[in-house]
Structure formats: C-alpha cells, structure tokens
C-alpha cells in the first residue's frame, strides 16, 4: 500500500499487517446511486446532506464522473498533483 506524506506529498510504502486481509470489505454495488461520495475516505464526489432522491442522483452523477475520470477529481490546494486527491485542511497544522 502507498501512503502519502501530508506535508511534502512524498510516497511512503507501507506493508499491511497480515497482507491487509480483514481490514476492509468490498462494498456492494447494489444501490450505488444512494451511497456517493465514494472510496473509504469519501474523497471521490461531493457531499450533500439533503436525503432527497433528486439530490442523491445529482451527487451520484458528479461522483461517478470523478470515479471514472480521475483527472476531474479535486486537487489539493497546497500539494497539487503530488498526491492523489485532497488532504482535509482541518487536519493540516497552521503555518
């Protein structure tokens, strides 16, 4: 597994204990339209707290587009394309 340093964007290889077995489950694709945003950290697709079907479909459309076309995903404001995705700014120390 590859981890990324949140300050520099450097790649850090990490060996999962026991080969990573038992740490995550593959999610079902049943009703995928209702579960966006995607990935374990919800980094693909926007979040909207409105539970209506219309809003869930709007979020699904945006999320599935980012899932299928990674170049359309948000980039981190500080690290840019040195890391895939975005690091939550609330976790980054103030500079």
BAFI-3210 file (N, C-alpha, C; in Angstrom, 3 decimals, decimal comma, padded with zeros to 6 digits):
// residues 95
n [1|2|3|4|5|6|7|8|9|10|11|12|13|14|15|16|17|18|19|20|21|22|23|24|25|26|27|28|29|30|31|32|33|34|35|36|37|38|39|40|41|42|43|44|45|46|47|48|49|50|51|52|53|54|55|56|57|58|59|60|61|62|63|64|65|66|67|68|69|70|71|72|73|74|75|76|77|78|79|80|81|82|83|84|85|86|87|88|89|90|91|92|93|94|95]
n.u [000,850|000,486|001,242|000,878|002,888|001,533|002,560|004,644|003,985|005,409|005,846|005,171|005,958|004,003|003,667|000,959|-000,260|-000,423|-000,873|-002,974|-005,422|-008,783|-009,093|-010,585|-013,744|-015,108|-017,356|-020,830|-022,322|-024,951|-027,559|-025,805|-026,124|-027,159|-025,204|-023,064|-020,657|-017,698|-015,217|-013,078|-012,470|-014,282|-013,491|-014,041|-016,219|-018,887|-020,329|-023,605|-026,008|-028,740|-031,347|-033,007|-034,240|-033,722|-031,503|-029,674|-029,310|-028,135|-025,706|-024,704|-024,293|-022,219|-020,276|-019,807|-018,776|-016,330|-015,192|-014,843|-013,301|-010,450|-008,963|-010,769|-011,165|-010,987|-008,096|-005,460|-005,018|-002,539|-000,565|-001,094|-000,794|000,924|-000,013|-002,643|-005,898|-007,339|-006,133|-007,632|-008,006|-008,516|-007,066|-004,488|-001,680|-001,579|000,218]
n.v [-001,162|002,267|005,158|008,704|011,444|013,989|016,569|016,913|015,379|013,180|009,776|006,934|003,702|001,066|-001,815|-003,826|-005,270|-008,792|-009,005|-007,329|-008,495|-008,682|-006,068|-004,275|-004,270|-005,144|-002,944|-003,367|-003,091|-002,662|-000,406|001,759|004,389|005,680|005,975|007,721|010,184|008,380|005,790|004,790|007,001|008,885|010,569|010,890|012,595|014,923|015,966|016,039|016,854|016,633|014,357|013,724|012,021|013,277|014,918|012,945|011,646|013,699|014,005|011,424|011,464|013,400|012,157|009,607|010,399|011,549|009,253|007,613|009,228|010,175|012,561|014,575|014,901|016,660|018,599|018,862|021,931|022,805|020,783|020,039|018,104|016,241|014,381|011,927|013,139|014,985|016,509|016,882|020,095|020,735|018,977|019,647|021,305|024,748|027,236]
n.w [000,000|-000,688|001,021|001,564|002,417|004,343|004,350|002,507|000,310|-000,431|-001,421|000,566|001,123|002,533|004,360|004,756|007,750|008,006|005,294|004,756|004,927|006,002|006,852|005,352|003,636|000,514|-000,898|-001,675|-004,926|-005,156|-005,314|-005,707|-006,451|-004,259|-002,371|-002,702|-001,591|-002,843|-002,147|000,596|002,143|001,370|-000,727|-003,404|-005,220|-004,459|-001,272|-000,014|002,283|001,960|001,849|-000,314|-003,263|-005,715|-005,094|-004,292|-006,739|-008,217|-006,829|-007,245|-010,063|-010,303|-008,706|-009,884|-012,295|-011,497|-010,448|-012,695|-014,368|-013,345|-013,671|-013,336|-010,674|-007,507|-006,684|-004,295|-002,582|-001,658|-002,179|-004,763|-007,716|-006,613|-004,871|-004,871|-004,956|-002,161|000,787|003,861|005,031|007,669|009,118|008,726|010,085|011,179|009,373]
ca.u [000,000|001,251|000,741|001,471|003,198|000,596|003,253|005,505|003,439|006,283|005,241|005,710|005,425|003,574|003,273|-000,200|-000,123|-001,123|-001,227|-004,141|-006,670|-009,694|-009,146|-011,663|-014,661|-015,513|-018,761|-021,758|-022,716|-026,407|-027,970|-024,624|-026,539|-027,558|-024,118|-021,967|-019,377|-017,109|-013,946|-013,127|-012,370|-015,262|-012,755|-014,488|-017,590|-019,285|-021,256|-024,772|-026,772|-030,153|-031,591|-033,993|-033,790|-033,170|-030,160|-028,813|-028,979|-027,195|-024,424|-024,243|-023,782|-020,920|-019,345|-019,438|-017,925|-014,997|-014,683|-014,439|-012,314|-009,686|-008,482|-011,830|-011,240|-010,397|-006,677|-005,118|-004,628|-001,135|000,311|-001,423|-000,879|001,921|-000,773|-003,972|-006,986|-007,248|-005,939|-008,542|-007,280|-008,700|-006,070|-003,165|-001,365|-001,494|001,594]
ca.v [000,000|003,510|006,287|009,961|012,378|015,104|017,853|017,008|014,611|012,040|008,444|006,101|002,338|000,527|-003,223|-004,066|-006,470|-009,995|-008,807|-006,465|-009,261|-008,424|-004,665|-003,603|-005,096|-004,560|-002,565|-003,852|-002,096|-002,524|000,960|002,627|005,783|006,281|005,933|008,649|010,049|007,047|005,364|004,667|008,308|009,761|011,594|010,993|013,083|015,915|015,540|016,890|016,219|016,503|012,948|013,521|011,224|014,188|015,314|011,756|011,405|014,753|013,640|010,234|011,864|014,043|011,201|008,552|011,050|011,636|007,902|007,091|010,135|010,734|013,923|015,518|014,964|017,826|018,524|019,535|023,323|023,009|019,790|019,886|016,735|015,363|013,330|011,761|013,628|016,185|016,305|017,766|021,202|020,791|018,110|020,222|022,348|026,122|027,661]
ca.w [000,000|-000,726|001,796|001,125|003,484|004,188|004,280|001,328|-000,796|-000,728|-001,331|001,632|001,034|003,823|004,299|005,617|008,577|007,509|003,898|004,642|004,977|007,102|007,252|004,630|002,861|-000,751|-000,794|-002,685|-005,922|-005,112|-004,957|-005,648|-006,623|-002,979|-001,397|-003,007|-002,274|-002,856|-001,567|002,053|002,789|000,724|-001,456|-004,797|-005,300|-003,454|-000,228|000,190|003,365|001,588|001,536|-001,378|-004,401|-006,721|-004,667|-004,340|-008,149|-008,613|-006,228|-007,957|-011,375|-010,120|-008,113|-010,834|-013,293|-010,907|-010,283|-013,998|-014,955|-012,214|-013,916|-012,952|-009,215|-006,874|-006,354|-003,050|-002,822|-001,319|-002,791|-006,185|-008,237|-005,986|-004,192|-005,464|-004,116|-001,322|002,230|004,588|005,640|009,132|009,720|008,446|011,073|010,672|009,074]
c.u [000,897|000,534|001,448|001,691|002,308|001,263|004,046|004,928|004,308|005,543|005,945|005,126|005,089|003,090|002,117|000,035|-000,975|-001,579|-002,470|-005,468|-007,493|-009,819|-010,255|-012,523|-014,991|-016,991|-019,585|-022,076|-024,234|-026,730|-026,782|-025,004|-026,828|-026,403|-022,964|-021,813|-018,732|-015,723|-014,036|-013,086|-013,323|-014,609|-013,204|-015,958|-017,914|-020,203|-022,389|-025,653|-028,259|-030,427|-032,557|-033,387|-033,152|-031,739|-029,207|-028,401|-027,984|-025,795|-023,849|-023,624|-022,386|-019,878|-018,890|-018,562|-016,488|-014,374|-014,141|-013,381|-011,531|-009,191|-009,526|-011,974|-010,583|-008,922|-006,444|-004,586|-003,144|-000,222|000,013|-001,496|000,212|001,265|-002,083|-005,026|-006,640|-006,991|-006,806|-007,752|-007,437|-007,674|-004,666|-002,881|-001,277|-000,037|001,741]
c.v [001,226|004,575|007,538|010,859|013,611|016,472|018,014|016,314|013,428|010,730|007,640|004,696|001,817|-000,896|-003,444|-005,319|-007,608|-009,828|-007,965|-007,195|-008,891|-006,972|-003,892|-004,632|-004,383|-004,210|-003,138|-002,729|-001,947|-001,117|001,906|004,105|006,462|006,421|006,883|009,648|008,688|006,988|005,406|006,003|009,341|010,880|011,774|011,369|014,060|015,299|016,545|016,185|016,064|015,058|012,689|012,725|012,119|014,600|014,133|011,454|012,444|014,436|012,403|010,612|012,490|013,046|010,148|009,129|011,169|010,256|007,362|007,944|010,803|012,157|014,969|015,656|016,233|017,564|019,300|020,935|023,560|022,079|019,536|018,440|015,826|014,230|013,129|012,284|014,851|015,762|017,340|018,830|021,301|019,934|018,666|021,306|023,707|026,485|029,156]
c.w [000,000|000,079|001,297|002,326|003,310|004,075|002,989|000,103|-001,178|-000,548|-000,246|001,489|002,424|003,615|005,276|006,453|008,015|006,068|003,694|004,743|006,206|007,518|006,548|003,919|001,573|-000,650|-001,938|-003,678|-006,013|-004,603|-004,823|-005,774|-005,284|-001,996|-001,679|-001,868|-002,025|-002,241|-000,045|002,772|002,179|-000,087|-002,898|-004,815|-004,196|-002,401|-000,148|001,207|003,060|001,162|000,381|-002,538|-005,464|-006,361|-004,716|-005,782|-008,662|-008,083|-006,915|-009,301|-011,249|-009,610|-009,104|-011,941|-012,766|-010,740|-011,598|-014,683|-013,830|-012,432|-013,544|-011,433|-008,704|-006,580|-005,059|-003,346|-002,573|-002,118|-004,267|-006,628|-007,685|-005,209|-004,935|-004,494|-003,294|000,112|002,930|005,341|007,129|009,840|009,588|009,492|010,414|010,436|009,233]
res [x|x|x|x|x|x|x|x|x|x|x|x|x|x|x|x|x|x|x|x|x|x|x|x|x|x|x|x|x|x|x|x|x|x|x|x|x|x|x|x|x|x|x|x|x|x|x|x|x|x|x|x|x|x|x|x|x|x|x|x|x|x|x|x|x|x|x|x|x|x|x|x|x|x|x|x|x|x|x|x|x|x|x|x|x|x|x|x|x|x|x|x|x|x|x]
***
